[in-house]
Amino acid sequence: MHSGGAPAVGQPAGESGPPFIEHEFARRVDLNRKALATARSIRRVVDADGLRTPWLHTPLTDVLEELDSPGTVSARMRLVAGTLQHWVGWNPPTEGFRQPTAKRVEAALAVWRAHEGDRAECLLAIVELATVLEGTPPGSARGDGSTITSVLKRAASAAEAMGVLIRELCAAFKDSGPHDDLPFEHVSAERRMFSALEELQACQRRLAEIGDDASLLARATGALLIAGGWGTGKSYGLGSWAEARVAAGAPVAFVSGQELGGEQWEEKIAGAAVQGGRSGPVRDLLAALQAHARASGKHATLVIDALNDVAALRGHELDGFASLSVLLREFPEVLLVASTRLDRRMSRDEGTVGRYGIHWARGVPDPEKAWEVLRDVYQVPALALPPDVAELRRPLMLAVLAWCLHQEHDTVDSDAPVSVPSVGDLFERWLKIHDKHYFEYLHGRPPAACQPGLCTPRRAYGSGRLPRPRLGMCGSAR
C-alpha cells in the first residue's frame, strides 16, 4: 500500500501523484532538515568568538551556480560561438615561405580546409544548444543528455583539430632554422602566422573547456563529481550550495561519507539522508527525491560529501561514484553531486570523461585578494607572500592562518607583514591554541605554563599524520 497516489517504492519513476502528497519513504521536510544539519556541520557561519565566517569565492561556486542557472551557461556558450565563428572558414595566405617550409604549411592548411564543414556544424550545434538553454527555466539542472553530449564531442573534436594544426605549423617553423639564416619574406610570413596561431590557440582552449565542461556534463548525465586536494573548499562549497538549494524550496538530501560505514555503503545512503530514517535501497531515496522534485517544480539533489571517507571505497571512490551515477538515468529530475579527495588531476585517458561531470577544485584563484577578505573580519596583518603561493590557494590554509593570527593578536605586530608558515608549523600552532582553549574549558582558567600533553602540539590523532580539520573547528573549508 502507498498513500494518496505518491509513487510507491519500485513504482516507475515516470508516474507521480498529486503534488501535495508526501512520498511515503521520506518527507521532503525531513530530508531538508537533515540536509541543513549536515551542511551547517561542515560550514560554520559564526565561530566561537562570534566572528562571521567570510565567504571565499572559488571557481566551484560558479560551477554549482550554473547547475541552477541555465542562462549563465548559455551566455558562456554564445561567447565561445562568437570566437569560433571567425575560424570556421579561416584560410590564411601562404606567400613568403621558402621551401620546404612552404610545402609543410600548405599540407597542414589543406587538412584544415577539409574540415571546414565540421567546424561549421560545431558552431551551429553550440548556438542551438545555447538557444535551448536560454529557454530552460531556472532550477532545471537536467537536460537532453544525448544532445548535450553530441555538442561536447563536436567541441572537443574541433579543439583537437585546432591543436593539430598549431603543432604542425609550429614544428614546420622550428625546422626552418634560425631567423638570421632566413630571408626577410619568410620571417615576415612566420610572424604573421604566429600572431594568428596565438588567437587560434585561445579559441582552441575555449572549445576544449566546453568539451569537458563540468556543469554541461552534469546536466547531460545527472551527476557531478567534485575532486581535489585537501583544503580546496570542496565541502564548504557543497554545504553553502545545499543551504541555498533548500532556501530556494528545492528537495535536497545531504549525507557525509563518514555516515556510510560498512561494506554495503550504498545501502546506508537512504537511512543517513533522514535523521533516524529507515535504511533501504538507494533507489527508494531517489524515487522520493523524484516525487518531491515534481511536486515542487525544482530539481532534487542528492549530495554526498567526502566519498574518500567511505571505508569500503578507499582507492575506488571513482568506481563508487560511477555506480551511483548510472542510477540517475531512471530519475531524470534528480541530480547527484559528490566530493572526494584526489591528490592528482585525472587525465582524459582514465575513462571518466563523458561519464559524468568532473570539477577539479583548486581553491581560490587569487590568494592575495582572498587574504584581504579575511583581514577585514579577523583584523590581522598583511602577508609576505612567498614566490610559490600554491598552498595559499587552499581556503582551509588561509582560514586557519587568519584564525591563528587572530588568536595570537597579543604577540603579533599588526603593522608588519607576516611570513607564511609551512603547513606543518601552521597546524602545530592551530593545535596548540586548541589545547589551550580545551584546558580553559576544563579548568576555567588559562594554563599557567605549558604542561605535558596540553601545550605540546600533537602531530596526529592516532593515525601518524596531521588530522584533517573540518570547517566547524575554525570556520574554513575542506
C-alpha positions in Angstrom: 0.0 0.0 0.0 1.1 3.6 -0.6 -0.6 6.8 0.4 -2.6 9.1 -1.8 -1.1 8.3 -5.2 2.5 9.1 -4.4 4.9 6.7 -6.2 5.4 3.6 -4.3 8.8 2.1 -3.8 9.6 0.2 -7.0 6.9 2.1 -9.0 8.2 3.5 -12.3 9.8 6.9 -11.9 7.6 8.4 -14.6 4.5 8.0 -12.5 3.8 10.6 -9.9 0.8 11.5 -7.7 -0.7 14.9 -6.8 1.9 17.5 -6.0 0.7 18.0 -2.4 1.2 14.3 -1.4 4.4 13.5 0.5 6.4 10.5 -0.6 6.0 7.5 1.8 9.7 6.8 2.1 10.8 10.2 3.2 9.1 13.5 3.7 10.6 16.5 2.0 10.8 18.5 5.2 12.7 15.7 6.9 15.2 15.4 4.0 15.7 19.1 4.0 16.1 19.3 7.8 18.8 16.7 7.7 20.5 18.3 4.7 20.7 21.7 6.5 22.1 20.0 9.6 24.8 18.2 7.6 25.6 21.4 5.5 26.0 23.5 8.6 28.2 20.9 10.4 30.8 21.5 7.7 30.2 25.2 7.1 30.1 27.1 10.4 28.8 30.6 9.7 29.8 32.1 13.1 32.9 30.9 15.0 33.3 30.7 18.8 34.3 34.3 19.1 31.2 35.5 17.3 33.0 36.4 14.1 31.1 35.8 10.9 33.0 33.4 8.7 33.9 35.2 5.5 33.0 33.7 2.1 35.9 32.9 -0.1 34.9 32.7 -3.7 36.2 29.8 -5.7 35.5 28.5 -9.3 33.5 25.7 -7.7 30.9 28.4 -6.7 30.4 29.3 -10.3 30.0 25.6 -11.4 27.4 24.9 -8.8 25.5 28.1 -9.5 25.4 27.2 -13.2 23.5 24.0 -12.3 20.7 26.2 -11.2 21.1 28.9 -13.9 21.0 27.6 -17.5 21.1 31.1 -18.8 24.6 31.6 -17.4 25.8 28.5 -19.3 24.0 29.7 -22.4 25.8 33.1 -22.3 29.1 31.4 -21.9 28.4 29.2 -24.9 27.5 32.1 -27.1 30.9 33.7 -26.2 32.6 30.5 -27.5 30.4 30.5 -30.6 31.4 34.1 -31.3 35.1 33.2 -31.0 34.7 30.1 -33.2 32.8 31.9 -36.0 35.9 33.7 -37.1 37.8 30.4 -37.6 35.2 28.4 -39.5 36.4 29.5 -42.9 39.9 30.7 -42.0 42.3 30.3 -44.9 45.5 32.3 -44.3 47.8 33.3 -47.1 50.9 31.2 -47.5 53.0 33.5 -49.6 56.6 34.3 -48.4 57.5 30.9 -47.0 60.5 29.2 -48.6 60.8 25.5 -49.3 60.5 23.0 -47.7 58.5 25.0 -45.1 56.0 26.2 -47.7 55.1 22.7 -48.6 54.6 21.7 -45.0 52.5 24.7 -44.3 50.3 24.1 -47.3 49.8 20.4 -46.4 48.7 21.3 -42.9 46.3 24.0 -44.1 44.9 21.6 -46.7 43.8 19.3 -43.9 42.4 22.3 -42.0 40.4 23.4 -45.0 39.0 19.9 -45.5 37.4 20.1 -42.1 35.7 23.4 -42.5 32.3 21.7 -42.6 33.0 20.1 -39.2 33.7 23.5 -37.7 30.6 24.9 -39.2 28.5 22.1 -37.8 30.2 22.5 -34.4 29.3 26.3 -34.4 25.7 25.5 -35.3 25.4 22.9 -32.6 26.8 25.3 -30.0 24.4 28.0 -31.0 21.4 25.7 -31.0 22.3 24.3 -27.5 22.7 27.9 -26.2 19.3 28.7 -27.5 17.8 25.7 -25.8 19.4 26.6 -22.5 18.1 30.1 -22.8 14.6 28.7 -22.8 15.2 26.4 -19.9 13.7 27.6 -16.7 16.0 28.4 -13.7 16.3 25.5 -11.3 16.2 22.8 -14.0 19.5 21.1 -13.8 18.9 18.2 -16.2 18.7 18.3 -20.0 18.7 16.2 -23.1 21.8 14.1 -22.4 22.3 12.9 -26.0 22.0 16.4 -27.4 24.4 17.9 -24.9 26.9 15.1 -25.2 26.9 15.4 -29.0 27.7 19.1 -28.8 30.5 18.5 -26.3 32.0 15.8 -28.6 31.9 18.2 -31.5 33.6 20.9 -29.5 36.3 18.5 -28.3 36.9 17.3 -31.8 37.2 20.8 -33.2 39.6 21.8 -30.4 41.8 18.7 -31.2 41.9 19.6 -34.9 43.0 23.2 -34.0 45.7 21.7 -31.7 46.9 19.5 -34.6 47.2 22.5 -36.9 49.0 24.6 -34.3 51.5 21.8 -33.6 52.1 21.1 -37.3 52.8 24.7 -38.2 55.0 25.3 -35.2 57.0 22.2 -36.0 57.5 23.4 -39.6 58.7 26.8 -38.4 61.1 25.3 -35.9 62.6 23.1 -38.6 63.1 26.0 -41.0 66.1 27.1 -38.9 67.3 30.3 -37.2 65.8 33.6 -38.3 69.2 35.0 -39.0 69.6 32.5 -41.9 66.2 33.1 -43.4 65.0 35.7 -46.0 63.0 38.6 -44.8 59.9 37.5 -46.6 59.9 34.1 -44.8 60.4 35.7 -41.4 57.6 38.1 -42.0 55.3 35.3 -43.1 56.2 33.3 -40.0 55.4 36.2 -37.7 52.0 36.8 -39.4 51.1 33.2 -39.0 52.3 33.0 -35.4 50.2 36.0 -34.5 47.1 34.3 -36.0 48.0 31.0 -34.2 48.1 32.7 -30.8 44.5 33.8 -31.4 43.6 30.4 -32.7 45.0 28.8 -29.6 42.8 31.0 -27.4 39.7 29.7 -29.3 41.1 26.1 -29.1 41.3 26.4 -25.3 37.7 27.7 -25.0 36.4 24.8 -27.2 38.4 22.3 -25.1 36.9 23.7 -22.0 33.4 23.3 -23.5 34.3 19.7 -24.5 34.7 18.6 -20.8 32.6 21.3 -19.2 31.6 20.2 -15.7 28.2 21.8 -15.5 27.2 20.8 -19.0 28.2 17.2 -18.4 26.3 17.2 -15.1 23.3 18.5 -17.0 23.6 15.7 -19.5 24.4 12.8 -17.2 22.7 13.9 -13.9 26.0 13.6 -12.0 28.8 15.9 -10.9 31.9 14.8 -9.0 34.0 17.5 -7.3 37.6 16.3 -6.8 40.7 17.9 -5.5 43.3 18.1 -2.8 42.8 18.8 0.9 41.5 22.2 2.0 40.5 23.3 -1.5 36.9 24.2 -0.5 35.0 21.1 -1.7 33.0 20.5 1.5 32.5 24.2 2.2 31.2 24.9 -1.4 28.9 21.9 -1.2 27.5 23.0 2.2 26.8 26.5 1.1 25.2 25.4 -2.2 23.0 22.9 -0.4 21.8 25.5 2.0 20.9 27.8 -0.9 19.0 25.0 -2.6 16.9 24.3 0.5 16.2 28.0 0.9 15.0 28.1 -2.7 12.5 25.4 -1.9 14.2 22.5 -3.7 14.3 19.0 -2.3 17.8 18.1 -1.0 19.3 15.0 0.6 22.8 15.5 2.1 24.9 12.8 3.6 28.5 12.6 4.6 30.9 9.8 3.7 31.6 9.3 7.4 27.9 8.1 7.8 28.4 5.4 5.2 30.4 2.7 7.0 30.5 -1.0 6.3 30.8 -2.9 3.0 27.3 -2.2 1.9 27.8 1.5 1.9 25.2 2.2 -0.8 22.5 0.7 1.5 23.3 3.3 4.1 22.7 6.3 2.0 18.9 6.3 2.2 18.9 5.9 6.0 21.5 8.6 6.5 19.5 11.1 4.4 16.9 11.4 7.2 17.5 11.8 10.9 16.5 8.4 12.3 15.4 7.3 8.8 14.9 3.8 7.8 17.5 2.1 5.6 16.8 0.7 2.2 17.9 0.6 -1.4 19.2 3.9 -2.6 16.6 3.7 -5.4 13.9 4.3 -2.6 15.6 7.6 -1.7 16.0 8.6 -5.4 12.3 7.8 -6.0 11.3 10.0 -3.1 13.5 12.8 -4.4 12.0 12.4 -7.8 8.5 12.7 -6.4 9.4 15.8 -4.4 11.1 17.4 -7.4 7.9 17.1 -9.4 5.8 18.4 -6.6 8.0 21.4 -6.0 8.8 22.1 -9.7 12.5 22.2 -8.8 15.1 19.6 -9.5 16.1 17.5 -6.5 19.7 16.8 -5.4 21.4 14.0 -3.6 24.7 15.4 -2.1 27.4 13.1 -0.8 30.4 14.9 0.8 33.8 13.2 1.1 33.5 9.8 -0.7 37.1 9.3 0.4 35.7 8.9 4.0 33.7 5.8 2.9 36.0 3.0 4.2 34.7 0.5 1.6 35.6 2.8 -1.2 39.2 3.6 -0.2 41.1 3.8 -3.5 37.9 3.1 -5.5 36.0 6.4 -5.0 35.5 6.9 -8.7 34.1 3.4 -9.2 31.6 4.0 -6.4 30.5 7.3 -7.8 30.2 5.8 -11.3 27.9 3.1 -10.0 25.6 5.6 -8.4 25.6 7.9 -11.4 24.2 5.1 -13.6 21.0 5.0 -11.4 20.3 8.6 -12.3 19.1 7.5 -15.7 16.0 6.3 -14.0 15.4 9.5 -12.2 15.6 12.4 -14.7 14.7 15.1 -12.2 17.4 14.2 -9.6 21.0 15.4 -9.6 23.8 13.6 -7.9 26.7 15.8 -6.6 29.5 14.3 -4.6 33.0 15.3 -3.5 36.2 13.3 -3.0 39.8 14.0 -2.2 42.2 13.3 -5.0 45.8 14.4 -5.0 46.2 14.4 -8.7 44.1 15.5 -11.6 42.7 12.8 -13.7 43.7 12.5 -17.4 41.3 12.0 -20.3 42.7 8.5 -20.8 41.4 7.3 -17.4 37.9 6.7 -18.8 36.0 9.2 -16.7 35.5 11.9 -19.3 31.9 11.9 -20.6 30.5 9.5 -18.0 29.7 12.4 -15.6 30.7 16.0 -14.9 34.0 16.5 -13.1 35.2 19.7 -11.5 38.7 19.9 -10.2 38.7 22.1 -7.1 41.9 24.2 -7.0 40.9 26.6 -4.2 40.9 30.4 -4.6 42.2 31.9 -7.8 43.9 34.9 -6.1 45.3 34.2 -2.6 46.1 37.9 -2.0 42.6 39.0 -2.6 41.2 36.2 -0.5 43.5 37.2 2.3 42.2 40.8 2.2 38.7 39.4 2.7 39.9 37.5 5.8 41.8 40.6 7.1 38.6 42.6 7.1 37.0 40.0 9.5 39.9 39.0 11.7 41.9 42.2 11.7 45.2 40.5 11.0 48.3 41.8 9.3 49.2 41.6 5.6 51.1 38.5 4.3 54.6 38.5 3.0 53.7 36.2 0.1 56.2 33.5 -0.9 57.2 33.0 -4.5 55.1 29.9 -4.7 51.6 30.6 -3.5 50.1 27.2 -4.4 49.4 26.2 -0.8 47.7 29.5 -0.1 45.1 28.7 -2.8 43.6 26.4 -0.2 40.8 28.2 1.6 41.5 26.0 4.7 45.1 27.1 4.8 44.2 30.7 4.6 41.4 30.5 7.1 43.4 28.5 9.7 46.3 31.1 9.4 43.9 34.0 9.8 42.2 32.4 12.8 45.6 31.6 14.4 46.8 35.2 14.0 43.6 36.5 15.4 44.0 34.2 18.5 47.7 35.3 18.8 46.9 39.1 18.4 48.8 40.0 21.6 52.0 38.6 20.1 51.6 39.8 16.5 52.8 43.1 15.2 49.7 44.3 13.2 51.8 46.7 11.1 54.4 44.2 9.9 53.6 41.7 7.1 53.6 38.1 8.4 55.6 35.4 6.8 53.6 32.4 5.6 54.5 29.3 7.8 54.8 25.8 6.5 51.8 23.6 6.6 53.2 21.6 9.5 54.1 24.6 11.5 50.8 26.2 10.9 48.8 23.2 12.2 51.1 22.8 15.2 50.1 26.4 16.1 46.5 25.6 15.5 46.6 22.5 17.7 48.4 24.4 20.4 45.7 27.1 20.5 43.0 24.4 20.7 44.9 22.7 23.6 44.9 26.0 25.5 41.2 26.5 24.9 40.4 23.0 26.0 42.4 23.5 29.2 40.5 26.7 29.9 37.2 24.8 29.2 38.1 22.0 31.7 39.6 24.2 34.5 38.1 27.6 34.0 41.4 29.3 33.7 44.3 29.5 31.2 47.3 27.2 31.8 50.0 28.7 34.0 52.6 27.2 31.8 52.9 24.6 29.1 52.2 21.2 30.7 52.9 17.8 29.2 50.1 16.8 26.9 48.5 20.3 27.0 50.7 22.8 25.2 52.7 20.4 23.2 51.3 20.2 19.7 50.2 16.8 18.7 51.0 15.8 15.2 48.4 13.1 14.9 45.3 11.7 16.4 46.4 8.1 16.5 47.0 7.9 12.7 50.6 9.0 12.3 49.6 12.1 10.3 48.2 15.5 10.8 44.4 15.5 11.3 42.2 16.9 8.6 40.5 19.8 10.3 36.8 20.3 9.4 35.0 23.6 8.9 33.5 23.7 12.3 36.9 24.0 14.0 37.9 27.3 12.5 35.3 28.4 10.1 37.1 27.2 7.0 36.6 24.6 4.3 38.0 21.3 3.3 
